[in-house]
Each structure stands twice: as C-alpha cells, then as structure tokens.
Amino acid sequence: MKTPAGRECPHFYGDYFRGKHVEECRLLNLFGQAWTPDLCKTCPVPDIARANSCQHMKLKASVSRPLTALFQKRVQVSAYCEKSRRDVSEPQVGCGECHALPFKFEIKE
C-alpha cells in the first residue's frame, strides 16, 4: 500500500473505507514504537523491500533521533536472516546465502 510519502511499503496499512482514516505502520507497531506520517519520508523500508524480497529476512525497526538530524526522528532498520541465522549488514543485498549471487564471467584463452 502507498505510504503518505507516496512510496509502496509492505508494512504500511491504511483504512479509508466509508470515511475512516486509519493509518499505521505495522512494522513499528510490532515493536511498540510510535508512528507518525512524517516518518515515511525518510524510512528505508520501502527501498529495502524493492531491492530484496527474501522471505527469510526479517526486519526490526526502531525510531531514533540521530545526531545529524537534531529535530527530526528517523526509522532505523536492522535485518536478521532466519535461514543462515545471522545478522544482515546490508539489507538491500541480503546475507548472500539465501539467493545465489550472479555468476562471474571467466575469460578463457
């Protein structure tokens, strides 16, 4: 579903049926974090979901205020692979074990 920022996110939920206006981020609600629509502007989850669709990778999100953004809260995301049972350093790429990376070209002489 499209977020208030206009990007597709698998964790955003909006109910607008018959005049309702219910919006929530189910990823942040899962971990008990407070969600506001302005968090969707800088959230990395839609980009991660577009780049990597591994069903074994689970995301964990938290809302924090980094030192570089004094007045703006941001969503921080960490990933864990349930198949390889380890933390994923780059969620856009994945752990490297679930999906084979593209083959390398070999030059034969």
C-alpha positions as CSV (number, residue, x, y, z in Angstrom):
1,M,0.0,0.0,0.0
2,K,1.2,3.5,-0.7
3,T,2.5,5.5,2.3
4,P,1.7,9.2,2.9
5,A,5.1,9.9,1.3
6,G,3.9,8.2,-1.9
7,R,6.0,5.1,-1.9
8,E,4.9,1.4,-1.8
9,C,5.6,-0.2,1.6
10,P,4.5,-3.8,2.6
11,H,4.2,-2.8,6.3
12,F,2.0,0.3,5.9
13,Y,-1.7,-0.1,6.5
14,G,-4.4,2.4,5.6
15,D,-8.2,2.0,6.1
16,Y,-10.2,4.7,4.3
17,F,-13.5,2.7,3.8
18,R,-16.6,4.8,4.3
19,G,-14.9,7.9,5.7
20,K,-12.5,6.1,8.0
21,H,-9.0,7.5,8.2
22,V,-6.9,4.8,10.0
23,E,-3.2,4.7,9.1
24,E,-0.4,2.7,10.8
25,C,3.0,1.2,10.3
26,R,2.7,-2.4,11.3
27,L,6.4,-2.9,11.4
28,L,6.8,-0.2,14.1
29,N,3.7,-1.2,15.9
30,L,5.1,-4.8,16.1
31,F,8.0,-3.5,18.3
32,G,5.9,-0.9,20.2
33,Q,7.2,2.2,18.6
34,A,5.1,5.3,18.0
35,W,4.4,6.0,14.3
36,T,3.7,9.4,12.7
37,P,3.1,10.0,8.9
38,D,6.3,12.2,8.6
39,L,8.5,9.1,9.4
40,C,7.6,7.6,6.0
41,K,9.5,10.4,4.2
42,T,12.9,9.1,5.3
43,C,12.1,5.4,6.1
44,P,14.4,2.9,4.4
45,V,12.0,0.0,4.4
46,P,10.3,0.7,1.0
47,D,13.7,0.8,-0.7
48,I,14.8,-2.5,1.1
49,A,11.5,-4.2,0.1
50,R,12.0,-3.1,-3.5
51,A,15.7,-4.3,-3.7
52,N,15.4,-7.5,-1.7
53,S,12.3,-9.8,-1.5
54,C,13.9,-12.6,0.5
55,Q,11.3,-14.4,2.6
56,H,13.9,-15.4,5.2
57,M,15.0,-11.9,6.0
58,K,13.1,-10.3,9.0
59,L,13.3,-6.6,9.6
60,K,13.4,-4.9,13.0
61,A,12.6,-1.2,13.1
62,S,13.1,1.5,15.8
63,V,12.5,5.2,15.9
64,S,15.5,7.3,17.0
65,R,17.0,10.7,16.6
66,P,20.5,10.6,15.1
67,L,23.0,13.4,16.0
68,T,22.9,14.7,12.4
69,A,19.2,15.3,12.5
70,L,18.5,17.4,15.6
71,F,14.8,18.0,15.2
72,Q,13.7,15.0,13.1
73,K,13.2,11.5,14.2
74,R,14.1,8.7,11.8
75,V,13.5,5.0,11.4
76,Q,16.5,2.8,11.9
77,V,16.3,-0.7,10.5
78,S,18.2,-3.9,11.2
79,A,17.8,-7.2,9.5
80,Y,18.2,-10.8,10.5
81,C,18.2,-13.9,8.2
82,E,16.3,-16.8,9.7
83,K,17.8,-19.3,7.2
84,S,21.5,-18.5,7.9
85,R,20.7,-17.4,11.5
86,R,22.8,-14.3,11.4
87,D,22.5,-10.5,11.2
88,V,22.5,-9.0,7.8
89,S,24.8,-6.0,7.4
90,E,23.3,-4.7,4.1
91,P,19.5,-5.5,4.0
92,Q,19.3,-4.3,0.3
93,V,21.7,-7.0,-0.7
94,G,20.9,-9.8,1.8
95,C,23.0,-12.3,3.6
96,G,24.4,-13.9,0.4
97,E,23.5,-17.4,1.3
98,C,19.7,-17.5,0.6
99,H,20.0,-16.4,-3.0
100,A,22.9,-17.1,-5.3
101,L,24.7,-14.0,-6.5
102,P,25.1,-13.6,-10.3
103,F,27.8,-15.7,-11.8
104,K,31.2,-14.2,-12.8
105,F,32.4,-14.2,-16.4
106,E,35.6,-16.2,-17.0
107,I,37.9,-15.3,-19.8
108,K,39.4,-18.4,-21.4
109,E,42.5,-18.1,-23.5
